[in-house]
Amino acid sequence: MALSISSLKSSFSSLSFSSHVSQNPCILPITRPKSLRISPLFRNTRPLSISATVAAPAESEPITDLKNYVKSRLPGGFAAQTLIGTGRRKSAIARVVIQEGTGKFIINYRDARDYLQGNPLWLQYIKVPLVTLGYENSYDVFVKAQGGGLAGQAQAISLGIARALLKVSENHRAPLKKEGLLTRDSRVVERKKAGLKKARKAPQYSKR
């Protein structure tokens, strides 16, 4: 399988090498990528906005044993306290002690809303003196009430709170007096009369 030298020469002679370099370089065609199509569902969507809010502090746990709580807040009992006031209405008597706090109302070792049966009018009565002076969240109120009904006790508590606030500062007298919160309501039920059904109601008159 030996190749002859003459055949090799003839094959090399047939090859021609050009020393001319083309001035126009080859340009490779580059295809542009197709543009991405946006679905119409997402074309008009608004940008996402992330907002962070500071979590409110957890409320204190409800007090289960109010009697021990009141005794811990009032060492020596009601009589040993300095900011104390006594209110009366009809046959109800309320002894009220106020202390700096967050606005708790405890009546006879029970929460005020529970004791007053959630009645909005009675709950408003006991808060009027503190709201008048802007102290609704500045003082805790402890009450020992007896006699009468819940309506009379609520008004007696209001007078007791107003009188206790006078011991905080004598400057409280003017705004409290202007709202009539320092006046003891002396109205009571008129007594029954003999021969009448009630104080003034008489039995039906019969001529014959």
ABEGO torsion letter per residue (X at the ends): XBBBAAAAAAAAAABBBBABBBABBBBBBBBBBBBBBBBAAAAABBBBBBBBBBBBBBBBBBBABAAAAAAAABBGEAAABABBBBBBBEABBBBBBBBBBAGBBBBGGBBAAAAAGGBAAAAAAAAAAAAAAGAAAABBBBBBBBEEBAAAAAAAAAAAAAAAAAAABAAAAAAAAAAGAABBBABBBBBBBBGBABAABBBBBBAX
